[in-house]
Amino acid sequence: MKLKTTEVNGKSYAELDASGLPIYVHDDGKEVGFDAAQAVGKISSLNAEAKTHREAKEAAEKSLKVFEGLDPEKAKTALQTVANLDAKKLVDAGDIEKVKAELTDALKKSYEPQIQQLTQERDSVQAQLHKELIGGGFARSKFIQEKIAVPADMIQATFGNNFKIEEGKVVAYGIDGQKIYSRTKHGEVADFDEALETLVGGYQHKDSILKGNQSSGGGYGGQGGGGNNNNVGNMGGTIQERQAAIAAKFNLDK
């Protein structure tokens, strides 16, 4: 990306956005204000995190020095031998495996129903969370309300799998499998609408889902580009006709 400048009396000055931030133009033509203070703060945070990881790694390596020269497989065999010797005080060596199998089976029968119930409850909670955070994100999206010409459920059918829940938060992934990061909050993942805007901007059929004159230029929002844009977003029919065509494609009800 490069800094957007303007020339006054033969001198170049950086252009500022409404928040007083210098404007940078990304490769796709989208213009975004650069918050230097936020970026520096994020870099400091990442440096502190990296230091913590480095110190933990050094501490772990120091602890492992005690075991230098030991053969892991031989050590494991020795521990198993000691365990069997202790068990011989209670049962004959020939019955040890039988006793272990019976104990394992008894524990499995006792706890398996509880584990199944907890698994079902977990899956139910995850499904509800997914419906609220991701489904609700599409339903409440201002980007869809203001910029998209088709119903939200069609957009969810197309891009829903790009959104996942991680640590209780919605995280979006691009077609390259990488997380989508914010262009305004550097170092942080994009929020729902910003991520959806990015996904729509890279969608090959975006002209059929965006409202008229919403897809000019290299990036979404009308930044950059040139030439005659009178027909951008118009695929030769009314909004209702385009909605019906997309509904048929994804087997969705209107």
C-alpha positions in Angstrom: 0.0 0.0 0.0 1.1 3.6 -0.5 0.4 6.9 1.1 -2.3 9.1 -0.6 -0.9 12.6 -1.1 -2.0 15.9 -2.5 0.2 18.7 -4.0 -0.2 22.3 -2.7 2.1 25.0 -4.0 4.6 22.5 -5.3 4.8 20.5 -2.1 3.3 17.1 -1.4 1.2 16.6 1.7 -0.5 13.5 3.1 -4.3 13.4 2.8 -6.2 12.8 6.1 -9.5 11.1 6.6 -12.4 12.4 8.8 -10.6 11.1 11.9 -7.4 12.9 11.1 -5.5 9.8 10.1 -3.2 9.7 7.1 -4.9 7.8 4.2 -3.2 4.8 2.6 -4.3 3.2 -0.7 -4.2 -0.6 -0.7 -3.4 -2.7 -3.7 -7.1 -3.3 -4.4 -7.7 0.5 -4.4 -9.5 0.7 -1.1 -8.5 3.8 1.0 -8.0 3.3 4.7 -6.8 5.7 7.5 -3.7 4.4 9.2 -3.8 4.6 13.0 -0.1 4.8 14.0 -0.8 4.9 17.7 -2.9 1.7 17.6 -0.4 -0.1 15.4 2.5 0.8 17.7 0.5 -0.4 20.7 -0.2 -3.7 18.9 3.4 -4.2 18.0 4.5 -3.6 21.6 1.9 -6.1 22.7 3.1 -8.7 20.3 6.7 -8.1 21.3 5.8 -8.7 24.9 4.0 -11.9 24.0 7.0 -13.1 22.0 9.3 -12.4 25.0 7.0 -14.4 27.2 7.1 -17.4 24.8 10.9 -17.1 24.5 11.4 -17.1 28.2 9.0 -20.1 28.6 11.0 -22.0 25.9 14.3 -21.3 27.6 12.9 -22.5 30.9 11.6 -25.7 29.4 15.0 -26.3 27.7 16.7 -25.8 31.0 14.4 -28.3 32.7 15.0 -30.9 30.0 18.8 -30.8 30.5 18.3 -33.0 33.5 17.3 -35.8 31.2 20.1 -35.4 28.6 21.5 -38.8 27.6 18.5 -40.8 28.6 16.8 -43.1 26.1 13.0 -42.4 26.2 12.0 -45.9 25.2 14.3 -47.5 27.8 13.1 -45.2 30.5 9.5 -46.0 29.6 10.2 -49.8 29.7 11.9 -49.4 33.1 8.9 -47.5 34.6 6.5 -50.2 33.3 8.6 -52.9 34.9 8.5 -51.1 38.2 4.8 -50.7 38.0 4.3 -54.4 37.3 6.6 -55.3 40.2 4.5 -53.2 42.6 1.3 -54.8 41.2 2.7 -58.3 41.9 2.3 -57.6 45.6 -1.4 -58.0 45.0 -1.8 -60.4 42.1 0.3 -62.9 40.2 2.2 -61.6 37.2 0.2 -63.8 34.9 -3.1 -62.1 35.8 -2.0 -58.5 35.7 -3.3 -57.8 32.2 -6.6 -59.5 33.0 -7.0 -57.3 36.1 -6.2 -54.2 34.1 -8.7 -55.1 31.4 -11.5 -55.7 34.0 -10.8 -52.4 35.7 -10.8 -50.5 32.4 -14.1 -52.1 31.4 -15.7 -51.3 34.7 -14.7 -47.7 34.5 -15.9 -47.4 30.9 -19.3 -48.8 31.8 -19.6 -46.4 34.7 -18.5 -43.2 33.0 -19.5 -43.7 29.3 -23.1 -42.6 29.8 -22.0 -39.5 31.6 -19.5 -38.7 28.8 -22.1 -39.2 26.1 -24.5 -36.8 27.9 -21.8 -34.2 28.4 -20.9 -34.5 24.7 -24.5 -34.0 23.6 -24.9 -31.0 25.9 -21.6 -29.5 24.5 -22.7 -30.1 20.9 -26.1 -28.4 21.6 -24.4 -25.4 23.2 -22.0 -25.1 20.3 -24.9 -25.3 17.8 -26.8 -22.5 19.6 -23.7 -20.4 19.9 -23.0 -20.8 16.1 -26.6 -19.9 15.3 -26.5 -16.8 17.4 -23.0 -15.5 16.6 -22.8 -16.4 12.9 -26.4 -16.6 11.9 -27.2 -13.5 13.9 -24.2 -11.7 12.4 -25.7 -12.2 8.9 -29.2 -11.2 10.1 -28.0 -8.0 11.8 -25.3 -7.0 9.3 -25.5 -3.3 8.3 -23.3 -4.2 5.3 -25.9 -6.5 4.0 -28.8 -4.1 4.7 -27.1 -1.2 3.0 -25.0 -2.7 0.2 -26.5 -6.1 -0.8 -29.4 -6.6 -3.2 -30.3 -10.2 -2.1 -31.7 -11.6 1.2 -29.3 -12.3 4.1 -29.9 -16.1 4.0 -28.5 -16.2 0.5 -25.4 -14.4 1.6 -25.1 -16.8 4.6 -25.4 -19.8 2.2 -22.6 -18.5 0.1 -20.1 -17.2 2.8 -21.3 -18.9 6.1 -18.6 -21.5 6.0 -15.9 -18.8 6.0 -16.9 -17.9 9.5 -15.9 -19.9 12.6 -16.1 -19.5 16.3 -12.8 -19.4 18.2 -12.7 -18.7 21.9 -16.2 -17.4 21.9 -15.6 -14.9 19.0 -16.4 -15.0 15.3 -13.3 -15.3 13.1 -13.5 -15.1 9.3 -11.2 -17.0 6.9 -10.5 -16.1 3.3 -10.5 -18.5 0.3 -6.8 -19.0 1.0 -7.6 -20.5 4.4 -6.0 -17.6 6.3 -7.6 -15.4 8.8 -9.0 -12.1 7.5 -7.4 -9.2 9.4 -8.7 -5.7 9.8 -7.5 -2.9 7.6 -8.2 -0.3 10.2 -7.3 -2.1 13.5 -3.9 -3.4 12.5 -2.8 -6.7 13.9 -6.4 -7.7 14.9 -8.9 -9.9 13.0 -11.6 -8.1 11.1 -15.0 -7.7 12.6 -18.0 -9.4 11.0 -19.0 -6.7 8.5 -15.5 -5.8 7.5 -14.7 -9.5 6.9 -17.9 -10.0 4.9 -17.1 -6.9 2.8 -13.7 -8.4 2.0 -15.2 -11.8 1.1 -17.8 -10.2 -1.1 -15.1 -8.0 -2.7 -13.2 -11.1 -3.9 -16.4 -13.0 -5.0 -16.4 -13.6 -8.7 -20.2 -13.0 -9.0 -20.3 -10.0 -6.7 -22.0 -7.9 -9.4 -25.0 -10.1 -9.1 -25.4 -9.6 -5.3 -24.4 -6.0 -4.8 -26.8 -3.1 -5.2 -26.3 -1.0 -8.3 -23.0 1.0 -8.6 -21.5 -0.7 -5.5 -18.7 -2.7 -7.2 -16.6 -0.2 -9.2 -12.8 -0.2 -9.0 -10.4 -2.7 -7.6 -11.9 -2.8 -4.1 -15.4 -2.8 -2.7 -16.9 0.7 -1.9 -16.2 2.3 -5.3 -12.5 3.1 -4.6 -10.3 3.3 -7.7 -11.1 2.0 -11.1 -12.1 4.0 -14.1 -14.1 4.0 -17.3 -17.9 3.9 -17.7 -19.5 2.5 -14.5 -23.1 3.1 -15.5 -23.9 -0.6 -15.7 -21.8 -1.8 -12.7 -24.0 -4.0 -10.5 -26.7 -4.3 -13.2 -26.8 -7.8 -14.6 -29.6 -7.1 -17.1 -32.7 -7.5 -14.8 -34.5 -6.1 -11.8 -33.3 -6.8 -8.2 -36.3 -9.2 -7.8 -35.2 -11.1 -11.0 -31.6 -11.4 -9.7 -32.8 -12.6 -6.3 -34.9 -15.3 -7.9 -31.9 -16.4 -10.0 -29.6 -16.7 -7.0 -32.3 -18.4 -5.0 -32.6 -21.1 -7.7 -28.8 -21.5 -7.8 -28.6 -22.2 -4.1 -31.9 -24.0 -3.7 -33.1 -21.4 -1.3 -36.6 -20.0 -0.6 -37.0 -16.3 -1.1 
